[in-house]
Amino acid sequence: MTATDHPAKSRSSKVAAFAAGCIIGIFGGMIGLGGAEFRLPILIGFFSFPALEAVILNKAMSLIVVAFALPFRASAVPFSELASHWPIIVNLLAGSIAGAWLGAGWATRLRSESLYKVIALLLVMIAVVLLLGHDPNGTGRPLFDMPLQVFVGIGAGFAIGIVAAILGVAGGELLIPTIVLLFGADIKLAGSLSLAVSLPTMIAAFARYSRDGSFSVLGRNRSFAITMAAGSIVGAFIGGQLLGVVPNEFLLPFLAILLLLSAVKVWRHT
């Protein structure tokens, strides 16, 4: 399929892209995520983008959504509170930026069939994290004391950066439980801190992807990407206002099931 006959070029697909982006943004906004982990299977399964092109498009849209999601949450978590927790951001970034660069490099070198399977396995992993890793009742106590906390934070950031780069996601689904458990932050603060870490991490991965030929998918599908990103931004705003309205006890299992179904579809994709 060429760039000129790709289904994402049609007007109806752009309407569908905006609607899908909006729904994804709402769910993501309610738990402090950009929603990219749900957007990627849709790009592959519904809009028929090849794996690497879907990852790059997802990364570009994630970058836009996270840039808007952070101020959307400012009413719940002021920027002054984020600034007071800058050591957490720096600690995780020390590993995540390097991991993002490495992960993006791996993704560009994997065969398409292998990348589909890697994506499917990572979606399953994220579904498990959504079910088991999001404890809304953090203890408020760090898991480790200094300086061990710093080394564990760098290692966790590195691993999260790799996963986020391969999937083209912000990584909040992994960052939030890490921040809650490792640093003892409450769930709302962790959601905003994860966005602050995600933004520079995604820029690093984006810069690495820009060196690959598949990066041209952004130019061929610019209006589609902007449309879907706009839908995600609208959804993220709505989701941010609904933060806490739907209990995590219901929301997280529902989203985890969606991810598992998406993983099966991506695994079978050819």
N, C-alpha and C positions, 0 to 999 in steps of 0.2 A: 504494500500500500504506500503510495507516494504522498508527499506533503500536500499536493493539490487535491487529493481525493479522500483525505483523512476525515472521518466522521466528525471530529472536533471542529471542523471548519464550518459546518452547517449552523444556521441560525437556531434551529430547534435544539441542537446540542449545546449551544451557548446558554439557552434558557435552562436546560437541564443542568448545566454546569453551575449556574448561579444558584439554582434550587438545592442541588447537592451540597454545594459549598456552604450555604446558609444552614442547612440541617446539621452538617458536620460541625460547623462553628458553634452552634447552640449547645450540642452535647459536650464539645471540648471546653467551651467557656464555663460550663457548670462545674467542671472538676479541675479547671486551671490548665487545660491542655489546648494546643493549637488545632487539634483534630487531624493532623497530617497522617497519623497511623490509620485513620479510616478513609482518608482521601486517596491514599496510594492504591488500595485494592479497587477502588472505583475507576481510577485512571487506567488501570490494567484491564479489569474485567468488563467495565461498561463502555469506556471510551476507546478501548483497544490500542493503547499506547504500548510499545515494547518496554521491557522492564527498565532498562537504563534511562530511556527518555522519560518514563513515568516518574522515576526517582528524581531526575533533574527538575522536571516541572513541579513536582511536589516540594522540592527544596526551595525553589523560587517563591512559590505561593506561601510556604511556611514562613519564610523570611518576612514577607509582607504582613501576614496575619499576626505574627509575634510582635512586630513593631507597633501594631495597633493594640494588641491584647494587653500589653503592659500598662499603658495609661488608662485603659478601660477598667482595670482592677484597682486604680489609684484610690477610689473612694473607700474600698475595703482595706487596702494596704497602702498607705501613703508612701511617697518616694523617700521621705525622711526616714521611715522605718527600714526601707530597703538599704539606704545608705549606711545606717547604723550596723547593718549585718554584712558590710563589704568583705570581711575576711572569708566568709563562706563562699561568696561569689568568686573571689580570687583563687581560693583553694581548689574549687572544682574546675575553673577555667585553666588552671595550670596543667591539668591532664586532658580536658575535653578538646581543646584546640588541636593538640597534637593527634589525639584519637580521631578527630573529624578529618584531618588531612590524610591520615593513613587509611581510614575507612573509605573515603572517596576514591583514593587511588586503587584500592582493591576492587571496588565496584566497577570501575572503568575497565579493569583487566579480566573480569569474570566473563565466561561465556554466558549468553542469554539464558540458556536452559538452567545453568547453575545458579544464576542470579535469582531466577524465579523461586527456586527451592530455598535459597538462603533467605529471601524475603518472607516466604511462607513460614519458615522455622522461627524467624524473629517476630513475626506477628503472633505466633503461638506463645512465645516467651512473654511478649507484652500483655497478652490476654491473662496469663498467669499472674503477672505483676499487678494488673488491675484488680484481680480477685484477692490477692494475698498481701500486696504491698502497700495499700492505701489505708492506713489506720488513722481515722479522723481524731483519735484521742491520743496524740503524742504524749510521751512522758515528760517532755520539757528538759530531759537530761541527755547530754551527748552520749553516744554509744561508747566512745573511746576518749581517753584523756590526751592532752598534748604531750609529746609531739606525734604520737601514733595517729591521732585524728588527721593530721595534715597529710601523712603518707597514704592513709586509706582514702582520703578525699581525692588526692591526685590519681590514685589507681582507679577509683570509681569513675571519676570524670573521664579518664582515658577510655575506659570500656564503653561508657555511655556515648562518648563522642564517635566511636567507631560505629555503634549501632545506629545512631542518629544519622550519620552520613550515608550509610548503606541504604536506609529506608527513606532518606530525604525528609526526616521529621525533626521536630524541635527537641525531642527527647524528654519532654516533661513527664511522660508516663514512667520513666525511670528516675529522673531527677527528683521528683516530688517525694517518693518513698525514701530515697537516699538522704535527702535533706532532713526529713522528719526523723529517721532512725539515727543517722550519723551525727547530726548537729542538734537534735532535740527541738527543732522548730515546730510550731503548730502548722496545721494543714493549709490554712489560708496564706500565711507568710511563705510557706514552702512553694505554693503555686506561683507566687510573684517572683520569688528568688529563682525559681527554675526558668522563668521567662528571661530574667536578666542574664542568666548563664547561657541560655539557648541562643540568644541573638548573636554574640560574637562567635560562638561555636559554629553556627550555621554559615556565617560569613566566611569562615575558614574553609569549610567543606565546599561552599559555593565557588570560592576562588580556585580550589583544586579541580572541580568539575569543569570550570571554564577552559581548562587546558585540553579537554577531550572534544573530539569531533561531534559527539552526540549533543553537545551544548547548543548546537544550532537549532534544536527543537524549540528553544525559547523564541527564537526569531520567527520560525514558521507558525507558531501557535501563540503569538503574543496576545491577541485579543481574547482568545479562549482562556489563557492563564489569568489575565487581568479580570475577566468576568467571574471566574470561579473564585479567585482570591477576594473579589469584592463581596461575593456571597458569603464567604467564610468570615470576612470582617464584620458584616452585618450580623451573622449568626453569633460570632464571638461577643459582640456587644450585648445582644439579647441574652446569651448564656451567662455573661458576667453579671447582668442584672438579676438573673434567676439563681445566682450562686447560693447553694444551700437549700433552695426550694424543694428540689427532688432529693430525697435521702440517698446517700451513697450506697446504702444497703440494697437499694433497688437499681440505681443507675449503673453502678460498676459491673454487676453480673450481666446486665443486658448488653452493655458495650463489649464485655469480654466474649459473650456468645457471638456477637457480630464479627469480632475479630477472628474467632475460630472458624466461622463459616467462610470468611474472606480468605483465610489461610489455605483452606481446602481448595477453593477456587483458583487461587494463584498457583498452588502446587501443581494443579492439573493443567495449567495454561500452557499452550504451545504457540 
